Each structure stands twice: as C-alpha cells, then as structure tokens.
Amino acid sequence: MFGWEFPPHISGGLGTACYGLTKGMSHIPGLDVIFVVPKMWGDEDQSTIRLLAAENFPVRRKYVEMQGFLKEMTFLEIHSRIMPYMSPEEFAKTRKKSRTGTSVYFNTDHIGKFKFSGTYGPDLFQEIANYSLIARVIAEDHPFDIIHAHDWLAYPAGIAAKEASGKPLVIHVHATDFDRSGGSVNPAVFEIERRGMEIADKIIAVSNLTRKTIIEKYGIDPCKVVTVYNAVDPAGDQDGINFSKPLNGKIVTFLGRITLQKGPEYFIEAANKVLRKLSDVHFVMAGSGDMFPRMIKHAASLGITDRFHFTGFLKQRDVNQMYRMSDLYVMPSISEPFGISPLEAMQSNVPVIISHQSGVSEILKHAIKIDFWDIDAMADAIYGILQYNALSRMFKKLGKTEVENLKWENSALHVKEIYDEVLSQ
C-alpha cells in the first residue's frame, strides 16, 4: 500500500481511514500489508502492519528514465501551503516548468536518498514525483502480489510500482478534486486522478456518491468501480479521562477542516437562528483551514461570539475530549465523500446531524439528515435535539448500537474480495 499520511500525523480522515483499514486487514489470515509513506516520525503504531518510509530508500541512479507521470505532467510552483483537500485559491500562484526528453535530474543527498517533509507544503508536486520514483525501487526490491494506492497523492507511486513489477493496481478514492474544490477543479490534480483511475485494474470508492462522481466526471467504466464503506475503530476506554464541562449549558460541535467543502458558514448561520430562541447553548467550531479567519469575522458580524468558540486544530486525544463534552454534533458538508467523524461522535453517545450530501448518510439510519443549504431545517433539528431529552436519548442509544456494527474488519473483508477478483483475472 502507498499512502501519504498515517496516524498520529494526520491532517484529516485519509490517515484515519488508512489506519482503520489496515488494522482490519490484520485479522485476515494470509494477508500481509506493507504500508509505505514518504516519511515516518517514529511514533506510528506498527503493531498490526509493517511501515516503510520512502525517504529511507536510496536511489541507485541520479539520472533515471521516467515514463509517464514526471515527464508528461505540468508542474506547479505553489507559494501557499497545500493541504490534502485543496481549494482553487491555493493554486493561484503557479508556474509551468517545461520538461523535455526522458531523463530527469533529481536532487538527493550524498547517499542517494530523497528528503520528504511529511506534510503538504510548497514542494508537494515534486515530492509526489520523488515518491513515485522510490515506489519503483521498492517494487523492484520487495515481493508482493498486488498494489493498493490511497488517494491522488499516492496514485503516481502506485502507477510506477505497477510499471516496474507488472502487478495489478487497486486505487482507493477517498475524495476527488470535485469534492475538495467545490467544482472548480485544478487541472493538474484532475489529470493525476484521471490517469490513476484509467491505469488501475480496480477502483474502490468510499461511497456511492463518490462512485457516481468517478463514473460521470472521469468517464470510468462502472464495472471497474466498487463501493467499500469506511468504518470506525472501537471506542476503547475513552482514554480513562475524567472531565467536566468548562461551560454551562448545552454544547453543539462542528469538527473538521474549516474549508468550503465542509460548509462552516451554514453551521454559523444555523447557530445564529438557534441562539435567538435558546440562550443556554454554546457552539464550537473545532479545526483549522483557509476559511478560519473569515468564519471568526462572520460570527463577530452576527454578534454571537460570546456563545461561539473556535478551538483551532485538535489532536486526537483532544478530539475525543471534545466529543465527550458535546450534546450534539453537526456535519453540514457541501460535498463529503464519506465522513468518519459522525461515526466517532455517535460512538461517544452524541446525537448527530449530517447533510444528505455526505457518503455516510447512505448507511446511517439513526442520524438526522438535512440539506447543507437548508439553514432553517438545520436550526430546527438542533433546537429539537437540545430541547427534547427523550429525542436525544433515543438517538444516543440507537446511534451507538448502529456504529458498533460498522467494523473495519468487514470493510477489510470486502477489500480482500476485490483483491481476489483482480488476481483471478
């Protein structure tokens, strides 16, 4: 498997999903996973899988012949920080670099190793290219049966491994650029996604919503695309933390990247409507993103900052604490390929409101579902859960039971069936 991030060093749901799936696969006899990331930090959980860092592999040749990705792609010089789910603004400052011929020079250290930042920084496209080169080296040096690449950052690595080994490639689409950009796709990212989908032997989509996008927007044969839903890790002992709410009254939480895709402005508008009726409620927006400053200004312009709180990015331990403090979780995403966070909230006995425009809405029964743009329906749902304790208790009880049956082991078995099908062909 090729991925770009692995817990605890993650920026969103991608790393969490990779971790959950590989843990689920560890229960399948005879299935061994080598998971490759650009960089390791030393504190990753390797109890169930073997992790490799691409930066630890020396490149035998400094002048190498690359057919495909590196030669044919347009390279962008990004001056702003790039996150895994990018907006059009983050690609505003670009410069095309001409690439001619089949030989490309790579900067390596004195023993031929690439350095990776382990982030989504200004050299992201170059790091993706370097990663694909090392994937070729790994594919030549390690025995394996099948290649599995997670999301667009790892597709070129998967393609390179396939070209080097002749082994089949499965790609896992956790999101497309249509989701990340709100429809204003970046041509370079779209091209990487499209090429990965065309070359892959099979495509795994995290929801039917994503599967539809792959088929309609990228022109892929429907027979090639299979939906495998995400799941959630068991809650465990909830870290054994005793806590008390720092605020009096009910707490309603939005937790995720504060970007266009997640619909944060709709959450603020709904909060404003609820606060006109209820005074003992606090709204929390947990996370970071390009819309963070704008959302603070928006809440201030509505005069609700005494009841609206911004936490910034939270690490997993703090995320768990935030769920336990919450009386309600809201995910008003404009376009959400899946959405693991509502499952985590329900697991923590928190009722959830989710948008119809999310993949997770396809499988959840005990969640309130609204259209992201329907501020009145969202406000009504928030008011109802907070005011009627019997309703809240019902969603807590039935929701927790529901998510306890959504196990990564089941998702892993579905992926194993896909492997078997591909290998039989």
GICOR-V268810 format. One record per run of one state. SS is the DSSP state (H for helix, E for strand, C for the rest). FROM is the first residue (numbers start at 1). TO is the last residue. If there is no record, write none. Layout:
# GICOR-V268810
ss = (SS;SS)
from = (FROM;FROM)
to = (TO;TO)
This chain:
# GICOR-V268810
ss = (C;E;C;E;C;E;C;H;C;E;C;E;H;C;E;C;E;C;H;C;E;C;H;C;E;C;E;C;E;C;H;C;E;H;C;E;C;H;C;H;C;E;C;H;C;H;E;C;H;C;E;C;H;C;H;C;E;C;H;C;E;C;H;C;E;C;E;C;H;C;E;C;E;H;C;E;C;H;C;H;C;H;C)
from = (1;2;3;6;7;9;10;13;26;34;38;50;54;57;58;59;63;66;69;73;75;76;88;92;97;98;103;106;113;114;124;142;146;151;166;168;174;177;182;187;200;202;206;208;219;222;225;228;238;241;250;256;260;263;264;276;281;287;292;302;308;313;316;326;328;332;336;337;341;348;351;356;358;359;363;368;371;375;388;389;405;408;425)
to = (1;2;5;6;8;9;12;25;33;37;49;53;56;57;58;62;65;68;72;74;75;87;91;96;97;102;105;112;113;123;141;145;150;165;167;173;176;181;186;199;201;205;207;218;221;224;227;237;240;249;255;259;262;263;275;280;286;291;301;307;312;315;325;327;331;335;336;340;347;350;355;357;358;362;367;370;374;387;388;404;407;424;425)
